[in-house]
């Protein structure tokens, strides 16, 4: 039954009349129509797609036949072709439908008032249709060989079996095209859209809203072309569209889509990924995005934005232009722009950017709140993150400049700067920014939590590091250099030289660790560095610097002072130099050296090891060392050496100058000082002090708590104790003190010249040409005169009771717990002047002895060996005479004196003092005379025969039984002579030659006047 459209077209006539009135108004307002946010694809009704009919089959049997190819029946216009190739033209204006066939050979106008619908069937052959409509319709739909127009949701025109369809619509119309089951091709430009495939071609002209759907099989491709206006291209995996404010062309489901922007205007393209793994390639002129079911391309757009916001692992590759290009990238978005293009990639997992086409290109990386990593160098740079749900990577190569700025972003961000090969690279670190450049490439990074620079071990690469205004720390080892502070960490790895600066504030420290090579560390007040045959690392203005040697090699540390006061402390394990505003330390080095030449008062403290060590100090340098290490200090005002860590043979040598030097030594500390220097040795087993070649040098040595021996020689002095020894060489004066306990001995030695010893029981002094040695408070003084010269000794007693033993070779005085021994002196003088009851024992040697004895002093000499001695003011003197030695008794005290003569001794006494001469044979009192005092002479026979001759001026007497015995007395001051005869049977006789005598004679016992 034919399709009836009577009721449908009753309102159509009215509609068309009204439409003419509003047509122009619709074209004016259509440009303001908003673009839909979803695909504008309308699926054809299944009955239309499958049957190609409208509500049933078309009735081709006309009621009224006007020509050979059309008929009108029941207000329906039926057009039919032949089996040949037909050409149909249909033009519909506001009142008339004009139809023609065969390219216009037959033209028939039909009033719209007479029809409600139109249908066309080609009926075989390769038929074509040109359909022009000037009326407004709901939409046009085109399939392979078929066109359908809908008005008020009803089909107004329908056709099928056409090879070519050309639809000339109105600008406000909408057209939908559908693919075939084969491979279809679409070309879309404003006002002309063509969809073609095997056996058909559909063209839509002058329609501004065209949608093409590809939902059947085959490989379908679509090509968009722009106009001279500003247009937008949108490409998604399922559909694409190009539009501006006046038109919109859309395709959906196409396998390949290409959009070309060649006609002018400022055109933009947007691409979106699929849920799968997609690949994007972008150049300055072409963008292509492919996935499992799509392939979208945009050519020559001014700007292209690509979004990878769906799942899958998406990869993008961007190439630069031949001009100067710039890249802006963060972990989510990448923008590459240059002259005439702007490419944006957002949300891709991996983005690769290449600059191989020329120009001077720059890359700018920025941060997000994710944890990000930047690697940059001459040939490539990358931005990546592993803290996101999927790994993100932006990889670039060939940029002349790379700038990465993480300031204001979150996360923990790290950057790596890589040097180039065969070029000199310069790298500068600071807490806020770092850069690398090699003359043609530059990399800058800002705001990173950690920045690492790595090298290919190029010889001349340089690195600079700068601190923050807070507290910063620097570590340097064989692997690299690291500076850290609040919010940053900078690392330089493998470079030949690194320079670090700390002059912006805070308290900064640097730590150097050695290599396996022989390292040299040097530290100044504002500069420090470590170097070896492969690298040099330098720091400046750090408040503290530490050097650590732990990796082998023979390493040496050098310290230098400032113009202020410094303290240098060193041991075999560690050393430090500390001054105002700086502190430098070294640990584990084989050798430590320090210089104090900048001024100030500088102190050096040198410590020993657990083994035997040697400390040597001069006015301008000091050394502590053994076979395993060495410590040097040069130019320090004060130097102290300490032996506190062990060893049984620690020795110290303190060397003087040509000026006046002073040496003071105790068992714990020995110190040598002079003009501008002070050297000390503490705790050493032995200390040697060496006087310089000039000046007036003085050494003062104190004993130990144990039993000590003090050796005082003309050329040196030595204290030898149980646990401590000290030697003083070449000092002009030596003072030795014994006040710390023990039984101490002072041993004096003479020179080859004429020397003098002076002492008492509390001190002793031995002096000669070029030396002057003193000893104080010793228990024993031993004074030796054996080297030659005419040496004399002058010895005083103590305040206690003293005992003196005097021989020609040895003189010993003991008293108050003190003993003094004089050996081999030519002249000895001993005085009892300090109190106590003192006794002296003089022992003769041979007949050449000569004793001159008085109550005040006694002199003993030996003419044979030129020995001469004298003792004075002893309470008692006992002289033991040998052989025919002469004894002279003399009055040397102007008081009453008593002389006793016996066969065994002779004595003289006065004022509580007595001098005895024992075993005398030859007594001479010739010089016994005085102008004062009443002197008494007592002669005892001692049981022997005695002969006495009394003269006015003298008295002589003999003992007959003692051969050679003779006594002679000058009687000028004698007042009384008492003659004692103890044995009556002895024949004691006397003869008086002068009468009267000037003195009184008393005879006791039996005396015979002869």
ROMAR-437906 format. One record per residue (C-alpha): x, y, z. Coordinates in steps of 0.2 Angstrom, whole numbers, plus 5000, padded with zeros to 4 digits. Each point is the difference from the previous one (the first is absolute). Example, Ala and Ser with C-alpha at 12.3 -4.5 7.8 and 13.67 -1.06 7.14 Angstrom:
# ROMAR-437906
506249785039/500650174997/
END
This chain:
# ROMAR-437906
500050005000/500850174995/500650115014/498850135005/500650175005/498550114998/499850045018/501850025002/500150134986/498650105006/501050095012/501550004989/499350134988/499750125015/501849955007/500950054983/499150164999/500550055018/501749934997/500450124986/499750145013/501249935013/501349934989/501250155000/499750025019/500649815003/501650034990/500450155011/499849915016/500749834995/501850065004/499550025018/499449825002/501149915013/501049854995/499349845008/501249925013/499749834994/500149924983/498750064988/499749834992/498249954997/499749824997/498949964985/498449905004/500349824997/498649984988/500750144989/501849935000/499449824997/498650034987/500450164992/498150045001/499050135009/498549915010/500049874987/500449984981/499850154989/498549994988/500750034983/498449984990/499450184997/498250055000/500450144989/501449994987/500750164994/501649944992/501149854999/500950015017/498850075012/498349995006/498950085014/498749895008/499150045016/501150155003/501649904999/501350034986/500849844994/501650024990/500749854991/501549974989/500449884987/501249864999/501350114992/501050135008/498850145006/500450175006/498750085011/499850185006/498850055013/499850185005/498850055014/499650185003/498750085011/498549954988/500749894987/500949834997/500950014984/500649834994/501049954985/500949854993/501449964988/501050155006/498550124997/499449954984/498249995007/499550125013/498349995009/499450125014/498849945012/499150105013/500449965018/498150025003/499749854990/501149885009/500449945018/501549894996/501349954987/500949844996/501349954987/500649834994/501449984988/499549844993/501749944995/501550084992/501250125007/498850145005/500450175008/498950125009/500350195003/498850055013/499850185005/498850065013/499650175005/498849965014/500449965017/500049825005/500349905016/501549914993/500749914986/500749835001/501149914987/500549824998/500849924985/498950044986/498650085010/499550175006/498650035013/499350175005/498950025015/498850145004/499150015016/500649835005/499249924984/500949954984/499850124987/501249934987/500849834998/501049924986/501049844998/501149914987/501050164995/501950004996/500250185003/499050125011/500350185001/499150095014/499950194999/499250055016/499850165010/501450065012/498849975014/499749824996/500749855008/500649854991/500449825006/501049884989/500349825003/501449894993/499849844990/500649835005/501650034989/501450125001/499350185000/500950164998/499350175007/500650174996/499350155010/500250184997/498750145005/498649994987/500649844992/500149835007/500349844990/499849825005/500449874988/500349824998/499949864989/498550044988/499550165008/500450185003/499050115011/500350195000/499350135012/500150184995/499650165009/499549905016/500950075015/499649855012/500649844993/500349845009/500749844993/499849835009/501249854996/499249865009/500149864987/501549904994/501450064989/501450125003/499350175000/501050164999/499550185001/500950164995/499550175007/500650164992/499850175007/499550174993/500850175002/499150035016/500549955018/499549825002/500149865013/500449824997/499549875013/500649824999/499549865011/500249814998/498249984996/499650174991/500850154993/499350174995/500550174992/499050155003/500050195002/498650115006/499049974984/500249824996/500449835007/500649844991/500149845010/500549824997/499949855011/500749835000/501350034986/501549905000/501150154994/499650195001/501150144993/499750185003/500950134989/500250185005/500750084984/498750134995/500450135013/499350065016/500649965018/499549825001/500149885016/499949825002/499649895015/500449815001/499449885013/500749835004/499049835002/500049895015/501449894992/501850044996/500150144988/501550084990/500250184995/501250084988/500150194998/501050114989/499950184997/498749974986/499349825004/499249925015/499549814999/499249905013/499749824998/499349865011/499249834998/498550064990/500550174994/501250114991/499850195001/501150134992/500050194999/501150094988/500650195001/498950055015/500650155009/499749915017/499749825004/499549945017/500149815004/499349935016/500449825006/498750005014/499349824999/500949845005/501349914990/501950044998/500150154988/501650054991/500350174991/501450054989/500350184996/501250074987/500550184999/500050124985/501550074991/499850165010/500350055018/498749895010/499550005018/499449855011/499050035015/499749845010/499549935016/499649825005/498250024994/500150124985/501350034986/500050154989/501150024985/499850174991/500950094986/499750114985/498349964994/499649855011/499549965018/499949825005/499349955017/500049825008/499149975016/499949845011/501249894989/501049875009/501550034989/500550154989/501550004989/500650174993/501350014987/500950154993/500949944985/499350134987/501150155005/499750165009/500550055018/498849905010/499550025019/499149885011/499150065016/499549875013/498950045014/499449915016/498449935007/499549935017/500749834995/501849945003/501050044984/501749964992/500950104987/501549944990/500850134989/501650014990/500750064984/499149864989/498549975010/498850055014/498649915009/498650035012/499349855009/498949955015/499749835008/498950075014/498450014989/498949854997/500949974984/501850054996/500250164990/501550054989/500450144989/501649974991/500950134989/501550014990/501150134991/499350165009/501350145001/499250055017/499149905013/499150095015/499249905013/499050105013/499249915015/499850165011/498250015007/499749814997/499849865012/500749835001/501949955001/500850054985/501849954993/501050054986/501649934991/501250114990/501049904988/501650074992/500549984982/501449904993/501450094992/499550175006/500450105016/498550015011/499650135013/498749965014/499450115013/499049955015/499050105012/498649965012/498750084989/500749974982/501449904991/500650014982/501149914988/500850074984/501449954988/500050154988/498649954989/498849915012/499250065016/499049915014/499250105014/499049925015/499150095013/499149955016/500649825000/500149905017/501549914993/501250044985/501349884994/501350054987/500949854992/501550004988/500949894987/501650045009/500550144988/501650085006/499550185001/498250005006/499750125014/498750005014/499550145011/498949985016/499250155010/499249995017/498450065007/499850145013/499749865013/501049865007/500849894985/501049845000/501249944986/500749834998/501449964988/500749824996/500649904985/498249984994/499650185000/499550165009/498450035009/499350165008/498450005010/499050125010/498250045004/499049954985/501449954988/501349874996/501350034986/501249864994/501450014988/500749824995/501649964991/500750174996/501850055000/499750165010/498650075011/500050175008/498850035014/499650175009/499250035016/499950195002/498150035001/499749975018/499749875013/501249885008/500749894986/501149845000/500949904987/500749825001/501349944988/500349814999/501649944991/500249884985/501149854998/501350114993/501350115009/498950155005/500650175006/498850105011/500350195003/498950105012/500150195002/498950125010/498850034985/500649874988/500249815000/500349874986/500549824998/500949944984/500949854992/500649954983/498249994994/499050145008/499950165010/498650055011/500050175008/498950095013/499950185006/499450095016/499349845009/500050025019/500649825002/500949894988/500449815004/501249904990/499949815002/501349884993/499449825000/500249924983/501949984999/501550094992/501250115009/499050155004/500650175007/499050145008/500550185000/499350135011/500350194999/499550145013/499250174998/500550175006/499249965017/500449885014/499849814996/500349845008/500749854991/499749835008/500749844992/500349825003/500449854989/498149974999/499350184997/500550184999/499150175001/500350184998/498750115009/499950194999/498750145000/498649954988/500849844994/500449825006/501049884988/500249825005/500949854992/499949825005/500949844995/501450084990/501849945000/500750185001/499450165007/500850174997/499550175007/500650184997/499850155011/500650144989/498550124999/500250095017/499249985017/500549905015/499949824994/500049845010/500549824994/499749845010/500849844993/499549835007/501049844999/499449824995/499949845009/501849964995/501650085003/500050184993/501250154997/499550185003/501250134993/499750185003/500950164993/499650185002/499250004983/499449824998/499549845010/499949824994/499249845008/500349844991/500549824999/500249884986/498150004997/499550185000/500650185001/499350165007/500850174996/499650175007/500950154993/500150185006/498949985016/500350115015/499649865012/500349824997/499649865012/500449814997/499149875010/500549825003/498549935008/499449854989/501349875004/501749944995/501649985011/501250104990/499250174996/501350144998/499950184998/501350124993/499850195004/501250114990/500450185005/500550154990/501450124999/499150115012/499749985019/499149845003/499349925016/499749825003/498949945014/499749815002/499049895012/499649824999/498350054992/500550154990/501550074992/500050174992/501250104990/499650194997/500850144991/499650164990/498449964991/499949825004/499449885013/500349814998/499549875013/500149815001/498749915012/500249825006/501549954990/501149865006/501550114995/500250184996/501550084992/500250195000/501350074989/500650185002/500350114985/501650074994/499950165009/499150105014/500049975019/499049835002/499449945016/499349825004/499049965015/499749815004/498949935013/500249825007/498749874999/499149925016/501249854998/501949985003/500850114987/501850044994/500450174994/501550014989/500750184998/501450014988/500850154991/499249964984/498449925005/498949965015/499049845002/498649945012/499849825000/498549935010/499149845001/498750054987/500750164993/501650074993/500450174994/501650084992/500550184998/501450034988/501050164999/499150115013/501050145008/499249965016/499149855007/498949995015/499649835007/498649985014/499749855011/498350035009/498849874994/500749855011/501149854998/501950005003/500750114987/501850024995/500850154992/501649964991/501150144994/501449994988/501350124996/500750064984/501850004994/500350185006/500050075017/498349985008/499250045017/498849915011/499050095013/498749925011/499249965016/498949855005/498550084992/500850054983/501549994989/500750104986/501449954988/500650124988/501350034987/500350084983/498449984990/499049915014/499150035016/499149865008/499050005016/499149875010/498850035014/499349895014/500849844994/500349865013/501749974993/501250114991/501549924991/501250124992/501449944989/501550094994/500949884988/500150094983/501450115004/500450185005/500250075018/498349975008/499550065017/498549965011/499250115013/498849905011/498950065014/499249905013/498149995004/499150065015/500049835008/501549895006/501149974986/501549884998/501450034988/501249884993/501450074991/501349914990/501150064986/498949914987/498350005008/499150125012/498449955007/498850105011/498549925008/498650095010/498250035001/499749854988/501150074987/501749944994/501250104989/501549914992/501450104992/501249894989/501750044994/500050195004/501650095001/499350135012/498649965013/499350135012/498749945013/499150125011/499049975015/499050165001/498149955001/499949925017/499949835008/501549905007/501149974986/501549884999/501349994987/501249854997/501550034990/501049864993/501950024996/500749914985/501950005003/501550095007/499750144988/498450055009/500050175009/498750045013/499750175006/498849995014/499150135010/498550015011/499250104986/500649924985/501049854994/501049994984/500649844993/501149994985/501249884991/501550074991/500249844990/498450024990/499750185003/498449965010/499450145012/498450005011/499350105014/498749975013/499350155010/499050025016/499649815003/499749965018/501249864999/501349964987/501049845000/501549994989/500849834998/501950034996/501049874990/501949985003/501050165002/498750124994/500150175007/498750075012/499950185003/498950065014/499650184999/498950135009/498750064988/498750045013/500450155011/499349925016/500749905014/500749844992/500649835007/501349904991/500249815005/501549904995/500049815003/501049864992/498549964989/499250164996/500250195001/498550115002/499550185001/498350065006/499150175004/498250064999/499349825000/501049954985/501449875001/501249944987/501049845002/501549944991/500249815002/501649904998/501150164999/501950005000/500350174995/499050145008/500450184997/499250145010/501250134992/498550104994/499149985016/499950185006/498750125004/499950175008/498549965010/499449865011/500849895013/500649844992/500449845009/501249864994/499849835008/501349874996/499749825005/501349875001/498849864997/501049885010/501550044988/501750095004/499850184995/501250144998/499450185001/501150154997/499350165007/500550174992/499350175002/499350004982/499749824997/499849835007/500749844992/499749825005/500449824994/499449835004/501649895001/499149844995/499250084984/501350014987/500050174991/498750075012/500250195003/498850135006/500450194999/498950145008/500150184997/499750065018/499850194997/498249995005/500049865012/499650035018/500149835007/500949844996/499549845010/501149854999/499249845005/501049845004/498849865002/501349865004/501350035014/501249884994/500150094984/501450124998/499250164995/501250145000/500050184996/501250144997/499750195003/501150114990/499350175005/499650065017/498850075003/498849944987/498650104993/498849865004/499649895015/500649825000/499149875011/500749835002/498849865004/500849845004/501949975001/501150114989/501850015000/500950164997/501449964988/
END
